[in-house]
């Protein structure tokens, strides 16, 4: 069986209704990623960027991108 790390994966289908559920499922699939998922990240859902996104809903056909949090000034 091949070992897959988060860096090897560029696209993944995950059944999640909120960003928090998405992060939980990603953490279960990639335990080494789990500690990094809730701090310092922004999330883009269908092109809209959210800084504090844990409760944002995700539609079944949404495209979600996880990004480093954007600093403003």
C-alpha positions, 0 to 999 in steps of 0.5 A, spaced: 500 500 500 502 506 498 503 512 503 500 518 501 502 525 504 498 531 504 503 534 499 502 529 494 494 530 493 492 536 489 485 535 489 480 531 493 472 530 494 470 530 501 463 530 504 462 536 509 457 541 510 461 546 513 469 548 513 469 545 521 467 538 518 472 539 512 478 540 517 475 534 521 475 529 515 482 532 512 485 531 519 482 524 520 485 522 513 492 526 514 493 526 521 500 530 520 496 535 517 490 536 523 494 541 528 495 546 522 488 546 520 484 551 524 490 556 525 493 561 520 488 559 514 483 562 510 478 558 506 476 560 499 469 557 497 467 558 490 472 564 489 469 567 496 475 568 501 473 567 508 478 569 514 474 565 520 471 560 516 469 554 521 462 555 520 461 557 513 457 552 509 459 548 504 454 546 498 455 539 495 458 542 489 462 547 492 470 548 490 474 549 496 481 552 497 485 552 503 490 558 503 495 561 508 491 567 512 491 573 508 494 579 513 492 586 511 495 593 513 
